[in-house]
Amino acid sequence: MNRRLVLAVIAVGLLVGLAGCTAFFGGIDDEELDREQEYGDLRDSDADVAIDVEDGSLISSGEFRAVYDLDDQDELSLYRSNIYTDEAMDIHSVRYWYPNGTEVTGSELDIEQGQSSTEVRVPDGNGTIAFSGDAGRTTFSIQAFAEGSYEVTLPEEHRTTNILFGDVSPSGYDREIVDDQEHLYWEDVDSAISIRYYLTRDVPLFAGLAGGAVLIGAVGIAYYYRQVKRLQEKREEHGLDVDIDDDSNDGPPPGMR
């Protein structure tokens, strides 16, 4: 192959690769950053960080909305942790309010997404930042990206109090039910928040299924026991039942005495 042609192919490949890297690391699409979302209810919270978790479905994950009242913090490094590594958090519907109340959308902010984190830089570290992202169907976890008090509101009719189905970490929180929604409040958070919750109507359903399984098992055992007894009776009727006595104390067997 012609040497110039080989060099040209390599150059084109490098340009394509660099373009792909730029697209991957350059940030999130402006349409996603500016997507419509309502944050007014969360901005009214007394907590420094207010988070609302919305319910998912059998085929789709839930979603969360979060509002951070920043305290001299002009950058957030957003990520999710798993067993192996940290991954950049996908966010959308980003809004920022200056201390005077002026609002700007996410595309007007400095937001870059890498492999391990999504970096959000705001023009004033004492403003308010809001964004949305994915949550699990029955779980929610988020790192403590900012210091201060936290309030997390769960979907309607969902709870964390049943020891089998619910769990909240870290401890030291206050719990309150308002309009059938569970609110969890921490005075200060310096570690990741992790919540496992359940739909209240699922508990009696599970109890009914468990009771049904126990009942079916009991019926099966009773049937098996009855069949064994019937077989034993038939053997006795035909003289096939042999009674084996314990002769261990009668000395050695015949022929060896």
Rosetta silent file (secondary structure, phi, psi, omega in degrees, C-alpha in Angstrom):
SEQUENCE: MNRRLVLAVIAVGLLVGLAGCTAFFGGIDDEELDREQEYGDLRDSDADVAIDVEDGSLISSGEFRAVYDLDDQDELSLYRSNIYTDEAMDIHSVRYWYPNGTEVTGSELDIEQGQSSTEVRVPDGNGTIAFSGDAGRTTFSIQAFAEGSYEVTLPEEHRTTNILFGDVSPSGYDREIVDDQEHLYWEDVDSAISIRYYLTRDVPLFAGLAGGAVLIGAVGIAYYYRQVKRLQEKREEHGLDVDIDDDSNDGPPPGMR
SCORE:     score description
SCORE:     0.000 S_00000001
   1 L     0.000  142.415 -179.862    0.000    0.000    0.000 S_00000001
   2 L   -58.826  134.845 -176.743    1.204    3.501   -0.812 S_00000001
   3 H   -61.075  -39.330  179.833    2.933    5.117    2.172 S_00000001
   4 H   -64.715  -37.348  179.511    1.043    8.396    1.746 S_00000001
   5 H   -66.008  -40.788  178.613   -2.259    6.527    1.727 S_00000001
   6 H   -61.840  -45.253  179.082   -1.342    4.737    4.963 S_00000001
   7 H   -62.334  -38.657  179.910   -0.424    8.027    6.629 S_00000001
   8 H   -65.312  -40.935  179.068   -3.680    9.594    5.432 S_00000001
   9 H   -63.935  -42.264  178.774   -5.730    6.710    6.876 S_00000001
  10 H   -63.213  -42.006 -179.613   -3.911    7.010   10.213 S_00000001
  11 H   -63.597  -42.591  178.839   -4.470   10.769   10.300 S_00000001
  12 H   -63.576  -41.644  178.512   -8.184   10.381    9.593 S_00000001
  13 H   -61.363  -41.361  178.236   -8.425    7.725   12.323 S_00000001
  14 H   -64.385  -41.211  179.257   -6.738   10.025   14.845 S_00000001
  15 H   -63.685  -42.592  178.307   -9.069   12.893   13.960 S_00000001
  16 H   -63.816  -42.822  179.532  -12.126   10.686   14.348 S_00000001
  17 H   -63.554  -43.122  178.526  -10.842    9.363   17.667 S_00000001
  18 H   -64.909  -37.654  178.305  -10.108   12.838   18.977 S_00000001
  19 H   -64.874  -39.450  178.178  -13.528   14.032   17.864 S_00000001
  20 H   -65.240  -41.269  178.472  -15.127   11.106   19.684 S_00000001
  21 H   -64.383  -40.113  179.165  -13.184   11.846   22.859 S_00000001
  22 H   -62.948  -40.885  179.287  -14.154   15.501   22.666 S_00000001
  23 H   -66.858  -36.653 -176.461  -17.794   14.568   22.298 S_00000001
  24 H   -74.032  -41.834 -175.332  -17.605   12.135   25.193 S_00000001
  25 H   -94.341   -4.668 -172.050  -15.749   14.338   27.638 S_00000001
  26 L   -77.234  -17.627  179.864  -17.064   17.717   26.535 S_00000001
  27 L   137.315 -171.621 -178.227  -20.268   17.707   28.592 S_00000001
  28 L  -100.112  149.443 -177.938  -23.963   16.887   28.455 S_00000001
  29 L   -55.988  138.054 -176.869  -26.235   17.895   25.609 S_00000001
  30 H   -59.917  -34.420  179.332  -27.656   21.412   26.022 S_00000001
  31 H   -64.009  -36.880  176.776  -31.215   20.169   25.471 S_00000001
  32 H   -69.802  -42.158 -179.756  -30.832   17.838   28.439 S_00000001
  33 H   -63.262  -32.745 -175.891  -29.285   20.549   30.596 S_00000001
  34 L   -99.406    6.726 -177.978  -32.144   22.950   29.793 S_00000001
  35 L   -56.137  145.684 -177.785  -34.999   20.418   30.010 S_00000001
  36 L   -65.735  141.121  176.253  -38.075   21.722   31.854 S_00000001
  37 L  -162.575  150.046  179.917  -38.397   20.900   35.548 S_00000001
  38 L  -104.645  126.510 -179.685  -40.143   22.352   38.614 S_00000001
  39 L  -124.660    3.359 -174.655  -38.021   23.115   41.691 S_00000001
  40 H   -57.860  -40.755 -178.760  -40.129   25.677   43.543 S_00000001
  41 H   -65.258  -36.616 -179.462  -41.297   23.260   46.248 S_00000001
  42 H   -74.809  -31.452  178.094  -37.738   22.176   47.030 S_00000001
  43 H   -68.080  -20.961  178.759  -36.455   25.749   47.187 S_00000001
  44 L   -82.016   -6.505 -179.026  -38.978   26.384   49.970 S_00000001
  45 L   -67.903  149.461  176.762  -37.379   23.701   52.162 S_00000001
  46 L   -79.593  -12.576 -178.343  -35.526   24.771   55.312 S_00000001
  47 L   -78.453  153.235  175.873  -32.733   22.282   54.564 S_00000001
  48 L   -66.849  -33.281  177.520  -29.518   23.278   52.806 S_00000001
  49 E  -127.843  120.595  179.674  -30.052   20.360   50.423 S_00000001
  50 E  -117.250  127.795 -176.271  -33.587   19.268   49.507 S_00000001
  51 E  -129.195  133.002  176.682  -34.133   16.127   47.451 S_00000001
  52 E  -118.179  125.643 -179.567  -37.399   14.680   46.170 S_00000001
  53 E  -102.315  127.074 -179.653  -37.489   11.070   44.946 S_00000001
  54 E  -104.292  146.107 -174.088  -40.167   10.162   42.421 S_00000001
  55 L   -69.122  147.057  173.542  -41.554    6.667   41.965 S_00000001
  56 L   -99.639 -162.521  178.654  -40.583    4.434   39.050 S_00000001
  57 L  -132.633 -176.140 -179.404  -42.496    1.601   37.406 S_00000001
  58 L   -65.126  -25.544 -175.492  -41.955   -2.084   36.714 S_00000001
  59 L  -114.240   -2.248 -178.363  -40.061   -1.277   33.516 S_00000001
  60 L  -140.385  152.884  179.476  -38.448    2.069   34.323 S_00000001
  61 L   -77.112  166.133  174.140  -36.364    3.626   37.069 S_00000001
  62 E   -81.781 -169.941 -179.392  -37.477    6.463   39.264 S_00000001
  63 E  -145.278  154.934  176.001  -36.100    9.996   39.196 S_00000001
  64 E  -128.388  152.867  171.551  -34.923   12.549   41.728 S_00000001
  65 E  -119.144  139.802 -176.941  -34.849   16.331   41.902 S_00000001
  66 E  -137.943  138.860  176.802  -32.263   18.079   44.069 S_00000001
  67 E  -127.200  127.380 -178.587  -31.711   21.698   45.141 S_00000001
  68 E  -116.407  118.724  169.359  -28.482   22.823   46.840 S_00000001
  69 E   -85.566  105.449 -172.459  -28.166   26.127   48.688 S_00000001
  70 L   -77.626  146.832  178.427  -24.433   26.622   48.323 S_00000001
  71 L  -125.202   90.391 -179.270  -22.276   28.068   51.072 S_00000001
  72 L    55.556   45.602  179.042  -19.103   29.464   49.517 S_00000001
  73 L  -134.061  110.699 -175.136  -18.880   26.481   47.145 S_00000001
  74 L  -103.307   11.384  179.225  -18.537   27.229   43.444 S_00000001
  75 E  -150.289  137.618  173.905  -18.023   23.676   42.164 S_00000001
  76 E  -121.487  132.465  175.809  -19.780   20.309   42.526 S_00000001
  77 E  -106.922  103.407 -170.981  -18.188   17.034   41.471 S_00000001
  78 E   -97.920  126.861 -179.474  -21.099   14.680   40.789 S_00000001
  79 E  -155.521  163.488  172.680  -20.527   10.928   40.634 S_00000001
  80 E  -118.622  138.259 -179.152  -21.975    7.553   41.595 S_00000001
  81 E  -102.438  137.200  169.858  -19.893    4.935   43.386 S_00000001
  82 L  -126.479 -170.116 -175.021  -20.058    1.205   42.769 S_00000001
  83 L   -61.737  -34.839 -170.511  -17.935   -1.721   43.901 S_00000001
  84 L   -97.535  -39.121 -172.357  -15.250   -1.150   41.306 S_00000001
  85 L  -161.482  179.115  173.192  -15.029    2.560   40.539 S_00000001
  86 E   -97.733  141.273  178.654  -16.713    5.972   40.418 S_00000001
  87 E  -124.020  144.185  179.294  -18.861    6.872   37.426 S_00000001
  88 E   -61.337  138.354  178.409  -19.970   10.293   36.231 S_00000001
  89 L   -82.776  131.735  173.962  -23.547   11.144   37.187 S_00000001
  90 L   -84.150  125.280 -179.288  -25.935   11.858   34.325 S_00000001
  91 L  -127.563  162.033  175.481  -27.978   14.959   35.117 S_00000001
  92 E  -151.307  174.316  177.527  -30.568   17.057   33.332 S_00000001
  93 E    53.244   51.018 -177.129  -32.812   20.071   33.934 S_00000001
  94 E   -83.711  134.713  175.841  -30.013   22.083   35.541 S_00000001
  95 E  -135.810  148.773  176.230  -30.839   25.514   36.979 S_00000001
  96 E  -135.480  137.372  177.008  -28.789   28.060   38.885 S_00000001
  97 E  -119.238  126.994  172.930  -29.961   31.095   40.840 S_00000001
  98 L   -65.592  162.323  177.357  -27.650   33.939   41.796 S_00000001
  99 L   -55.267  -26.634  179.374  -27.976   35.238   45.371 S_00000001
 100 L   -85.761    1.151  176.930  -30.148   38.072   43.979 S_00000001
 101 L    98.037   -7.512  178.955  -32.565   35.529   42.436 S_00000001
 102 L   -64.339  131.838 -175.457  -31.477   35.781   38.790 S_00000001
 103 E  -105.989  139.404  172.671  -31.947   32.398   37.096 S_00000001
 104 E  -130.988  155.263 -179.310  -29.785   30.787   34.411 S_00000001
 105 E   -92.735  170.485 -175.104  -30.143   27.417   32.694 S_00000001
 106 H   -61.545  -35.059 -178.832  -27.653   24.581   32.579 S_00000001
 107 H   -66.731  -17.020  178.594  -26.336   25.361   29.101 S_00000001
 108 H   -89.149   -4.367  179.988  -25.160   28.739   30.413 S_00000001
 109 L  -100.316  167.554  176.777  -23.030   27.101   33.110 S_00000001
 110 E   -90.238   98.803 -177.625  -19.625   25.440   32.911 S_00000001
 111 E  -126.699  123.750  178.677  -20.514   21.725   32.970 S_00000001
 112 E  -130.680  137.544 -179.711  -18.162   18.991   31.817 S_00000001
 113 E  -114.734  120.188  174.669  -18.672   15.245   32.041 S_00000001
 114 L  -105.396 -163.221  179.970  -15.715   12.892   32.247 S_00000001
 115 L   -73.953  -37.952 -172.198  -15.497    9.179   32.928 S_00000001
 116 L  -105.472  -10.636 -179.442  -15.490    9.419   36.715 S_00000001
 117 L  -163.287  158.498  171.378  -17.419   12.633   37.461 S_00000001
 118 E  -109.485  116.404 -176.082  -19.571   15.433   36.120 S_00000001
 119 E   -93.898  123.197  179.221  -18.051   18.782   37.057 S_00000001
 120 E  -117.832  118.567  179.880  -20.478   21.669   37.611 S_00000001
 121 E  -114.840  131.600 -177.198  -18.977   25.139   38.141 S_00000001
 122 L  -113.266  154.592 -175.950  -21.170   28.088   39.117 S_00000001
 123 L   -73.171  -21.217 -179.062  -20.332   31.812   38.895 S_00000001
 124 L  -138.598  121.161 -175.838  -21.113   32.547   42.570 S_00000001
 125 L   -71.103   -0.013  178.931  -20.454   30.060   45.374 S_00000001
 126 L  -113.904   17.633  177.773  -23.331   31.424   47.464 S_00000001
 127 L   -90.248 -158.627 -178.950  -26.081   30.827   44.933 S_00000001
 128 E  -129.777  131.117  179.473  -28.457   27.873   44.484 S_00000001
 129 E  -117.776  141.988  178.657  -28.005   24.970   42.065 S_00000001
 130 E  -135.455  144.424  175.956  -30.661   22.427   41.049 S_00000001
 131 E  -157.333  166.167  179.823  -30.518   19.324   38.885 S_00000001
 132 E  -128.070  159.021  179.573  -32.345   16.047   38.274 S_00000001
 133 E  -163.625 -175.749 -177.568  -31.215   12.486   37.631 S_00000001
 134 E   -83.508  146.260  172.641  -32.145    8.817   37.755 S_00000001
 135 E  -129.597  162.665  177.867  -33.068    6.928   40.922 S_00000001
 136 L   -74.066  172.930  179.291  -33.793    3.258   41.489 S_00000001
 137 L   -72.566  -37.846 -179.829  -37.300    1.810   41.707 S_00000001
 138 L  -131.895   13.066  178.521  -37.000    1.040   45.424 S_00000001
 139 E  -138.136  153.245  174.713  -33.572    2.455   46.275 S_00000001
 140 E  -148.373  134.827  176.340  -31.906    5.841   46.269 S_00000001
 141 E  -144.844  146.387  179.576  -28.335    6.815   47.037 S_00000001
 142 E  -156.945  143.293  177.192  -26.337    9.993   46.631 S_00000001
 143 L   -74.339  160.362  176.197  -23.010   11.290   47.845 S_00000001
 144 L   -84.506   84.799 -176.585  -22.760   14.292   50.154 S_00000001
 145 L   -73.405  -18.087  179.187  -21.695   16.723   47.440 S_00000001
 146 L  -143.022  151.444  178.876  -22.172   19.698   49.748 S_00000001
 147 L   -81.382  157.660  176.464  -22.075   20.211   53.508 S_00000001
 148 L   126.774 -167.446 -179.548  -25.110   21.128   55.566 S_00000001
 149 L   -84.130  149.401 -177.858  -28.552   19.800   56.427 S_00000001
 150 E  -127.898  140.990  171.317  -30.372   17.374   54.114 S_00000001
 151 E  -129.904  125.356  178.246  -34.032   16.575   53.575 S_00000001
 152 E  -117.837  127.031  179.022  -35.100   13.640   51.389 S_00000001
 153 E  -109.027  126.472 -178.641  -38.762   13.148   50.474 S_00000001
 154 L   -89.531  164.438  177.883  -39.879    9.698   49.312 S_00000001
 155 L   -61.523  159.116  178.262  -42.695    8.932   46.839 S_00000001
 156 L   -58.162  142.398  176.495  -46.267    8.803   48.121 S_00000001
 157 L    65.497   17.738  175.872  -47.256    5.628   50.022 S_00000001
 158 E  -110.298  144.246 -177.382  -43.619    4.532   50.326 S_00000001
 159 E  -137.930  167.651  178.283  -41.916    3.868   53.659 S_00000001
 160 L  -123.080    2.152 -165.987  -38.584    2.776   55.134 S_00000001
 161 L   -80.550  -23.606  179.997  -39.716    1.532   58.569 S_00000001
 162 L   -74.286  124.788 -172.802  -40.157   -2.210   57.922 S_00000001
 163 L   -64.517  -25.015 -179.390  -36.881   -3.894   58.868 S_00000001
 164 L   -79.965  -32.029 -172.068  -37.204   -6.467   56.057 S_00000001
 165 L  -115.337  -15.286 -175.244  -37.858   -4.041   53.223 S_00000001
 166 L  -122.766  152.659  177.441  -36.562   -0.652   54.370 S_00000001
 167 E  -162.625  144.235  179.867  -33.233    0.809   55.446 S_00000001
 168 E  -134.979  133.387  176.695  -31.755    4.288   55.877 S_00000001
 169 E  -141.991  138.000    2.849  -28.113    5.320   56.171 S_00000001
 170 L   -78.576  170.226  177.925  -26.592    7.270   57.824 S_00000001
 171 L   -79.467 -174.027  178.555  -28.460    7.108   61.119 S_00000001
 172 L    79.553   29.873 -178.867  -29.314   10.118   63.283 S_00000001
 173 L  -108.338  160.332  171.667  -32.190   11.365   61.122 S_00000001
 174 E  -102.146  145.195 -177.631  -35.671   12.624   61.924 S_00000001
 175 E  -123.701  136.767 -179.791  -38.658   11.046   60.218 S_00000001
 176 E  -147.876  143.430  176.686  -42.034   12.649   59.480 S_00000001
 177 E  -105.685  120.384  178.627  -45.061   11.751   57.347 S_00000001
 178 E  -129.705  121.773 -179.661  -46.627   14.676   55.488 S_00000001
 179 L    52.334   44.600  177.095  -49.432   14.143   52.937 S_00000001
 180 L    64.663   19.567  175.056  -48.646   10.408   52.854 S_00000001
 181 E  -118.158  135.017  178.626  -45.000   11.095   51.995 S_00000001
 182 E   -84.291  127.725  177.888  -42.113   10.132   54.256 S_00000001
 183 E  -111.479  129.173  177.130  -39.620   12.934   54.932 S_00000001
 184 E  -113.608  131.604 -173.345  -36.133   12.145   56.266 S_00000001
 185 E  -131.437  129.397  175.173  -34.099   14.989   57.752 S_00000001
 186 E  -116.815  134.467  176.265  -30.437   15.159   58.806 S_00000001
 187 L   -67.141  -34.032  179.719  -28.947   18.160   60.606 S_00000001
 188 L  -156.058  137.505 -179.096  -25.599   17.469   58.976 S_00000001
 189 L  -128.680  127.129  176.520  -24.379   14.900   56.453 S_00000001
 190 L  -127.548   13.926  176.773  -20.756   14.103   55.703 S_00000001
 191 L  -141.691  172.997 -177.095  -21.164   10.666   54.079 S_00000001
 192 L   -63.371  143.222  173.314  -23.251    9.092   51.351 S_00000001
 193 E   -94.789  131.007  179.009  -27.014    8.825   51.852 S_00000001
 194 E  -134.568  125.606 -175.349  -28.464    5.408   51.054 S_00000001
 195 E  -131.676  133.086  170.727  -32.183    4.599   51.293 S_00000001
 196 E  -118.199  126.323 -174.207  -34.148    1.420   50.592 S_00000001
 197 L  -134.804  171.886 -174.578  -37.916    1.864   50.610 S_00000001
 198 E  -148.024  158.791  175.448  -41.076   -0.035   49.714 S_00000001
 199 E   -81.702  129.126 -172.072  -44.684    0.485   48.725 S_00000001
 200 L   -58.041  -35.961 -177.947  -46.891    0.047   51.799 S_00000001
 201 L   -72.376  -12.609  179.258  -49.415   -2.184   50.036 S_00000001
 202 H   -75.347  -23.739 -177.419  -46.648   -4.621   49.096 S_00000001
 203 H   -66.107  -53.871  177.228  -46.114   -5.671   52.738 S_00000001
 204 H   -63.512  -30.469  177.036  -49.520   -7.400   53.274 S_00000001
 205 H   -63.943  -45.071  178.281  -49.223   -8.832   49.754 S_00000001
 206 H   -64.107  -41.237  178.869  -45.870  -10.363   50.635 S_00000001
 207 H   -61.685  -40.401  177.744  -47.249  -11.606   53.959 S_00000001
 208 H   -64.287  -42.077  178.520  -50.149  -13.244   52.115 S_00000001
 209 H   -64.999  -42.081  178.928  -47.806  -14.918   49.636 S_00000001
 210 H   -63.823  -42.833  177.903  -45.551  -16.124   52.456 S_00000001
 211 H   -62.483  -40.056  177.964  -48.577  -17.449   54.392 S_00000001
 212 H   -63.658  -40.309  178.729  -49.830  -19.198   51.270 S_00000001
 213 H   -64.114  -40.504  178.356  -46.442  -20.812   50.716 S_00000001
 214 H   -64.409  -42.037 -179.897  -46.379  -22.054   54.344 S_00000001
 215 H   -63.764  -44.525  178.975  -49.920  -23.423   53.994 S_00000001
 216 H   -62.352  -40.211  177.826  -49.088  -25.243   50.746 S_00000001
 217 H   -63.528  -41.234  179.443  -45.981  -26.670   52.386 S_00000001
 218 H   -64.717  -41.684  178.335  -47.989  -27.874   55.403 S_00000001
 219 H   -63.118  -41.464  179.089  -50.587  -29.517   53.136 S_00000001
 220 H   -62.753  -41.639  178.974  -47.801  -31.212   51.173 S_00000001
 221 H   -65.596  -42.280  179.559  -46.200  -32.576   54.340 S_00000001
 222 H   -63.315  -41.332  179.059  -49.560  -33.835   55.635 S_00000001
 223 H   -63.860  -44.370  179.801  -50.285  -35.562   52.308 S_00000001
 224 H   -61.902  -43.280  179.911  -46.846  -37.195   52.281 S_00000001
 225 H   -62.551  -41.028  179.598  -47.279  -38.382   55.889 S_00000001
 226 H   -64.477  -40.586  179.260  -50.719  -39.847   55.045 S_00000001
 227 H   -65.055  -39.331  177.856  -49.326  -41.710   52.044 S_00000001
 228 H   -63.020  -42.657  179.184  -46.526  -43.197   54.180 S_00000001
 229 H   -63.293  -42.109  179.234  -49.062  -44.348   56.775 S_00000001
 230 H   -63.716  -40.514  178.413  -51.262  -45.976   54.099 S_00000001
 231 H   -64.335  -39.888  178.753  -48.250  -47.779   52.646 S_00000001
 232 H   -63.882  -41.107  179.084  -47.296  -49.007   56.099 S_00000001
 233 H   -64.024  -40.643  179.157  -50.831  -50.311   56.697 S_00000001
 234 H   -64.951  -39.049  177.875  -50.823  -52.192   53.368 S_00000001
 235 H   -62.864  -39.455  178.938  -47.495  -53.823   54.218 S_00000001
 236 H   -66.646  -38.870  179.099  -48.915  -54.970   57.547 S_00000001
 237 H   -62.382  -34.632 -178.522  -52.019  -56.404   55.831 S_00000001
 238 L   -95.226   10.955  177.546  -49.835  -58.505   53.527 S_00000001
 239 L    67.843   25.525 -177.920  -47.513  -59.614   56.320 S_00000001
 240 L   -97.325   -2.447 -178.536  -44.598  -57.684   54.920 S_00000001
 241 L   -84.331  119.791 -176.796  -43.944  -55.632   57.999 S_00000001
 242 L  -108.137  126.314  179.326  -40.872  -56.988   59.801 S_00000001
 243 L   -93.566  113.933 -177.609  -40.253  -56.061   63.396 S_00000001
 244 L   -99.597  112.478  179.261  -36.553  -55.826   64.004 S_00000001
 245 L   -87.705  157.999  178.721  -35.681  -56.090   67.704 S_00000001
 246 L   -87.820  106.499 -178.539  -32.499  -54.828   69.206 S_00000001
 247 L  -100.825   22.235 -173.981  -30.468  -57.929   70.118 S_00000001
 248 L   -66.318  -20.083 -177.380  -27.356  -56.032   71.030 S_00000001
 249 L  -102.317    4.898 -176.859  -27.538  -57.257   74.688 S_00000001
 250 L   -95.542   14.009  177.579  -28.190  -60.949   73.922 S_00000001
 251 L    87.818 -171.243 -178.235  -24.589  -61.846   73.267 S_00000001
 252 L   -69.256  158.909  179.932  -22.970  -62.970   70.006 S_00000001
 253 L   -63.312  161.775  179.487  -25.076  -64.325   67.139 S_00000001
 254 L   -55.880  145.074  179.624  -25.902  -68.051   66.926 S_00000001
 255 L    92.861  -15.025 -179.833  -22.977  -70.216   65.973 S_00000001
 256 L  -118.832    8.082  179.496  -20.483  -67.984   67.732 S_00000001
 257 L   -83.141    0.000    0.000  -21.555  -68.599   71.354 S_00000001
